[in-house]
Amino acid sequence: VKVYVKVLRNSPFLICMDVAHSREDLIDPEYSWTGPDGSSLAGQKYAKLTAMGALMVVDFKESMSGAYTCTFSHRILETTTMQETEVVETYKFMVYAYREADHTYQVFARFTTQKCKLEANGHFFGELRTTLNNVISDLTCHIVESSYKCHRIQTPAQGLLHELFVNFQVSPYGAGWEEACPQTPHDCEDVTNARAQEAGVRIGRFFSEQAYAPKLKLQTSPATRLVENSFSLTRIDNCRPGFGRNNVTHKTCASCCVVCEPGTYSPNDDVTCQICARPGVKEYGARSC
């Protein structure tokens, strides 16, 4: 059974029996749990064991990922002969740490301009970037990876046009972002993702206003205005180092960033755990090989 636990949260209770046994009266049940390293979990501070054989792993970290095995024994009593038989069964849970993906947003838009070789184009782009940063600054978000290029566009109806192709990303890691979640660091991606989403909504509203009543227009470049239907906003998901996505191995948590398994690693914010070229990485969540 595969179980996924969010980093620094408690796991659900792992039940040391199947559904059929849970509906029966059991004689002298005994339970014994071992962790991924094969040692007993009895007495471990991070392992909460109940008298009914359930296990909860507290404050789960990526290094705690792996196989949790329970040995369950009970007796069957033959009432006619009073003969006792001990039955021993083993249950294994593969428990994986996961995180939510970190979200950024890729923005693309086109603006008309009079000519490509105009100093006003650079001024316009700088003003656009500053304005958008002001729109989202209270969310601790900011504009990154920003750039623009000017291209000549030949159209059947309007002939030769000049347009600015604008690209940038909306990142939730602007000034003060760490102060947004000091009390709940394990939920920081939830907070930053919510802020990034709100920033995307505001930017979408801004460009929608530009389409109907352009407010951002420089006097030196009166022909600069948003090209109709050119605005797009695309979410980009990234995983933290040591985590990745695999919708084949982890079908029930396909959108999660799951801890990299032994033999794999992730050194950056990519979404894929890479296979080590040489053996040796035995821990979960490796960031190098």
Backbone torsions as a table, in degrees:
resi	resn	phi	psi	omega
1	VAL	NA	131.0	177.6
2	LYS	-97.1	132.1	-179.8
3	VAL	-127.7	137.1	-178.8
4	TYR	-117.4	128.5	-176.0
5	VAL	-123.8	127.7	178.1
6	LYS	-66.8	140.0	-176.6
7	VAL	-55.1	132.5	178.5
8	LEU	67.4	16.5	170.4
9	ARG	-105.5	170.8	175.2
10	ASN	-88.5	144.2	176.8
11	SER	-72.5	159.6	169.6
12	PRO	-67.4	163.4	175.7
13	PHE	-67.1	127.7	175.4
14	LEU	-93.2	121.9	-173.9
15	ILE	-94.9	128.0	-174.0
16	CYS	-90.3	54.8	173.5
17	MET	-173.9	165.5	178.0
18	ASP	-91.2	178.0	-175.6
19	VAL	-64.0	-39.0	-178.8
20	ALA	-61.4	-44.8	179.6
21	HIS	-66.2	-32.3	-178.0
22	SER	-67.0	-15.0	-179.9
23	ARG	-101.7	4.8	-177.5
24	GLU	-111.5	160.0	168.6
25	ASP	-82.2	130.2	-176.0
26	LEU	-113.5	138.2	-179.6
27	ILE	-100.5	125.6	177.8
28	ASP	48.4	56.2	178.7
29	PRO	-71.1	141.0	176.2
30	GLU	-133.7	142.8	-177.1
31	TYR	-131.1	139.7	178.4
32	SER	-140.8	120.1	-177.9
33	TRP	-107.2	140.1	172.4
34	THR	-126.0	148.1	-179.3
35	GLY	-90.0	-173.9	-177.6
36	PRO	-58.7	-28.6	179.6
37	ASP	-87.8	3.4	177.5
38	GLY	87.2	-3.0	-179.3
39	SER	-88.1	157.0	-178.8
40	SER	-67.3	143.3	178.4
41	LEU	-91.8	-5.7	178.8
42	ALA	-61.9	126.5	178.5
43	GLY	86.6	-6.3	178.5
44	GLN	-75.4	135.5	-176.1
45	LYS	-64.7	-30.5	-177.0
46	TYR	-86.9	-1.6	-177.9
47	ALA	-113.6	117.5	177.6
48	LYS	-100.9	111.6	-177.3
49	LEU	-108.8	136.4	178.0
50	THR	-102.4	163.8	179.0
51	ALA	-65.1	-21.3	179.9
52	MET	-90.5	8.7	173.6
53	GLY	87.4	10.1	179.2
54	ALA	-87.2	149.7	-179.4
55	LEU	-124.1	133.0	169.3
56	MET	-122.2	129.3	176.6
57	VAL	-96.0	121.6	-171.7
58	VAL	-93.4	142.2	175.0
59	ASP	53.4	57.7	-169.5
60	PHE	-67.1	131.2	177.5
61	LYS	-117.6	161.5	-177.0
62	GLU	-60.5	-31.7	179.9
63	SER	-69.2	-14.7	178.7
64	MET	-85.3	-3.8	-178.8
65	SER	-65.1	153.3	178.0
66	GLY	139.1	-162.6	-175.5
67	ALA	-89.2	125.0	173.1
68	TYR	-110.2	121.6	-171.6
69	THR	-117.8	133.7	177.4
70	CYS	-118.8	130.6	172.5
71	THR	-102.0	122.6	-174.6
72	PHE	-118.6	124.4	178.7
73	SER	-127.9	148.2	174.4
74	HIS	-156.1	170.3	-176.8
75	ARG	-110.9	145.3	173.1
76	ILE	-111.6	124.1	-176.3
77	LEU	-107.0	119.5	176.2
78	GLU	-83.1	110.5	-171.3
79	THR	-67.9	-29.3	-177.7
80	THR	-75.7	-36.6	-178.1
81	THR	-107.4	-7.7	-176.8
82	MET	59.5	24.9	177.9
83	GLN	-84.4	136.6	-179.3
84	GLU	-106.5	138.8	176.8
85	THR	-128.9	128.4	178.4
86	GLU	-90.9	131.6	179.0
87	VAL	-113.7	129.8	-179.5
88	VAL	-122.0	129.2	179.8
89	GLU	-131.2	154.1	-178.2
90	THR	-125.8	136.2	177.9
91	TYR	-124.7	136.9	-178.2
92	LYS	-122.8	133.6	176.6
93	PHE	-119.4	126.0	172.0
94	MET	-92.1	112.4	-174.5
95	VAL	-109.1	127.1	-176.3
96	TYR	-122.6	135.6	171.1
97	ALA	-76.1	145.6	175.4
98	TYR	-144.2	161.4	172.7
99	ARG	-127.6	158.4	168.6
100	GLU	-73.6	148.9	176.7
101	ALA	-67.2	147.1	173.3
102	ASP	-84.5	133.7	-175.8
103	HIS	-105.3	132.7	164.0
104	THR	-126.1	167.5	-177.0
105	TYR	-127.9	129.8	177.5
106	GLN	-94.1	127.5	-178.4
107	VAL	-115.8	136.8	176.2
108	PHE	-134.3	139.4	176.2
109	ALA	-156.9	159.1	177.8
110	ARG	-123.6	142.0	178.7
111	PHE	-128.7	141.0	174.5
112	THR	-74.0	152.5	174.6
113	THR	-149.4	162.8	-177.9
114	GLN	-72.7	-46.6	179.6
115	LYS	-145.9	160.0	179.7
116	CYS	-76.6	-37.9	-177.0
117	LYS	-92.2	68.6	177.3
118	LEU	-125.6	133.0	175.9
119	GLU	-63.5	-28.1	-179.6
120	ALA	-63.4	-26.3	178.6
121	ASN	-62.7	-43.9	178.0
122	GLY	-65.3	-38.7	176.8
123	HIS	-62.9	-42.5	179.1
124	PHE	-61.3	-46.1	-179.0
125	PHE	-62.8	-42.6	177.9
126	GLY	-63.1	-39.8	178.5
127	GLU	-68.0	-38.8	177.8
128	LEU	-61.0	-46.9	-179.3
129	ARG	-62.8	-44.1	179.3
130	THR	-63.2	-43.1	-179.8
131	THR	-62.3	-44.3	-179.3
132	LEU	-67.9	-37.6	175.5
133	ASN	-61.1	-38.1	177.8
134	ASN	-67.5	-33.6	-179.6
135	VAL	-64.5	-33.3	-173.2
136	ILE	-115.1	5.4	-173.0
137	SER	-63.1	-34.6	-179.0
138	ASP	-70.1	-10.7	177.1
139	LEU	-93.6	6.8	-173.7
140	THR	58.1	25.6	175.8
141	CYS	-101.9	160.0	177.1
142	HIS	-155.3	166.1	-177.9
143	ILE	-89.0	129.4	178.4
144	VAL	-132.5	168.2	176.7
145	GLU	51.3	42.3	-176.0
146	SER	-90.5	142.7	178.5
147	SER	-162.6	162.7	173.5
148	TYR	-148.0	154.2	174.4
149	LYS	-136.3	149.6	177.4
150	CYS	-106.4	133.7	-179.4
151	HIS	-131.6	151.3	172.3
152	ARG	-89.7	131.3	-177.7
153	ILE	-118.5	121.1	176.5
154	GLN	-96.1	121.8	-177.4
155	THR	-120.0	148.8	178.5
156	PRO	-64.2	-35.1	-173.5
157	ALA	-88.4	-40.8	-172.1
158	GLN	-110.2	0.9	179.5
159	GLY	75.5	-141.2	-175.7
160	LEU	-87.1	124.3	178.4
161	LEU	-121.1	163.6	174.7
162	HIS	-121.9	130.6	-176.8
163	GLU	-135.7	146.0	174.7
164	LEU	-95.1	124.4	176.4
165	PHE	-97.8	112.2	-173.2
166	VAL	-107.7	130.6	177.6
167	ASN	-130.2	141.8	170.2
168	PHE	-165.3	166.0	176.7
169	GLN	-115.6	148.9	175.1
170	VAL	-102.8	113.6	-178.9
171	SER	-108.2	139.4	178.0
172	PRO	-83.9	5.4	-174.3
173	TYR	-104.1	51.1	174.7
174	GLY	-82.2	-174.3	-177.6
175	ALA	-58.7	128.7	176.4
176	GLY	87.1	7.5	-175.8
177	TRP	-65.0	-31.4	-177.9
178	GLU	-67.4	-29.5	178.9
179	GLU	-71.8	-11.1	-177.8
180	ALA	-72.9	-18.7	-177.2
181	CYS	-144.4	52.6	-178.7
182	PRO	-72.8	-27.4	-176.8
183	GLN	-84.0	-24.4	-177.7
184	THR	-131.2	71.8	-176.1
185	PRO	-62.0	-28.5	-178.8
186	HIS	-72.1	-16.5	178.2
187	ASP	-103.1	16.2	-174.6
188	CYS	-60.7	-36.9	179.6
189	GLU	-67.2	-29.6	176.3
190	ASP	-65.6	-42.6	179.9
191	VAL	-67.0	-49.8	-178.0
192	THR	-65.5	-36.1	178.5
193	ASN	-66.0	-39.3	178.1
194	ALA	-64.7	-39.9	178.7
195	ARG	-68.1	-40.8	178.3
196	ALA	-63.4	-38.9	179.0
197	GLN	-64.9	-42.9	178.1
198	GLU	-64.5	-38.6	177.3
199	ALA	-61.3	-40.9	177.6
200	GLY	-62.4	-38.5	178.2
201	VAL	-63.8	-44.1	-179.7
202	ARG	-64.5	-41.2	-179.9
203	ILE	-67.1	-39.0	176.0
204	GLY	-61.3	-39.4	177.8
205	ARG	-65.9	-39.7	179.2
206	PHE	-60.3	-47.6	-178.2
207	PHE	-69.7	-29.7	176.1
208	SER	-65.3	-38.8	177.0
209	GLU	-66.7	-36.7	179.2
210	GLN	-64.0	-32.4	-177.5
211	ALA	-67.9	-32.7	-175.5
212	TYR	-101.1	-36.0	-179.2
213	ALA	-143.9	80.2	-175.0
214	PRO	-58.2	118.5	179.3
215	LYS	-100.8	-23.5	-177.6
216	LEU	-98.1	91.4	-177.6
217	LYS	-146.1	124.8	-177.7
218	LEU	-84.3	143.1	179.7
219	GLN	-64.3	-29.6	-179.4
220	THR	-77.4	-11.3	-179.6
221	SER	-139.8	70.1	-174.8
222	PRO	-63.9	-17.2	-177.9
223	ALA	-88.1	2.6	-178.2
224	THR	-82.4	112.3	178.5
225	ARG	-153.8	157.7	-176.4
226	LEU	-66.0	132.6	174.1
227	VAL	-74.4	131.8	-175.9
228	GLU	-57.1	133.0	176.9
229	ASN	63.0	20.9	-179.4
230	SER	-92.4	-15.0	-176.9
231	PHE	-75.0	135.1	174.2
232	SER	-141.8	146.8	-179.9
233	LEU	-131.4	117.3	-175.3
234	THR	-123.3	130.1	178.2
235	ARG	-80.6	137.0	177.1
236	ILE	-118.0	127.0	179.3
237	ASP	-100.7	137.0	175.7
238	ASN	-130.8	149.8	176.1
239	CYS	-106.9	150.2	176.7
240	ARG	-69.2	156.3	175.0
241	PRO	-54.1	137.3	-177.7
242	GLY	91.9	-1.7	-178.6
243	PHE	-131.9	156.5	178.5
244	GLY	-163.1	177.0	179.4
245	ARG	-111.8	146.7	175.7
246	ASN	-155.0	99.3	-175.8
247	ASN	-78.7	2.2	173.7
248	VAL	-96.7	-53.0	179.3
249	THR	-69.6	-36.7	-175.6
250	HIS	-120.4	64.3	-176.0
251	LYS	-61.0	-38.3	-176.3
252	THR	-79.4	-5.0	177.2
253	CYS	-137.3	46.4	-171.9
254	ALA	-64.4	-30.9	-179.3
255	SER	-87.8	-5.0	-178.0
256	CYS	-81.7	155.2	167.3
257	CYS	-94.2	101.1	-173.9
258	VAL	-94.1	145.7	-178.5
259	VAL	-56.6	138.2	178.2
260	CYS	-66.4	135.6	-178.5
261	GLU	-80.0	161.8	177.2
262	PRO	-53.1	137.1	-177.0
263	GLY	93.6	-5.7	177.2
264	THR	-129.3	165.2	-179.2
265	TYR	-157.6	162.5	174.8
266	SER	-142.6	110.8	-174.8
267	PRO	-86.6	-8.8	-173.1
268	ASN	-140.3	-158.6	-177.6
269	ASP	-96.4	27.2	174.6
270	ASP	-70.1	173.6	-179.3
271	VAL	-106.7	12.6	-176.1
272	THR	-128.0	132.4	171.7
273	CYS	-82.2	125.5	-177.6
274	GLN	-89.5	149.5	178.2
275	ILE	-81.8	132.9	179.5
276	CYS	-67.8	137.5	179.5
277	ALA	-69.1	-30.4	177.4
278	ARG	-128.1	147.2	-179.6
279	PRO	-68.6	160.3	177.3
280	GLY	143.7	-28.9	178.4
281	VAL	-78.8	110.3	-175.2
282	LYS	-109.7	-12.5	-176.2
283	GLU	-92.7	161.3	173.1
284	TYR	-82.2	147.8	175.7
285	GLY	76.6	27.8	-179.1
286	ALA	-65.9	141.2	177.9
287	ARG	-108.1	-7.7	176.1
288	SER	-147.3	163.8	-175.6
289	CYS	-108.0	NA	NA
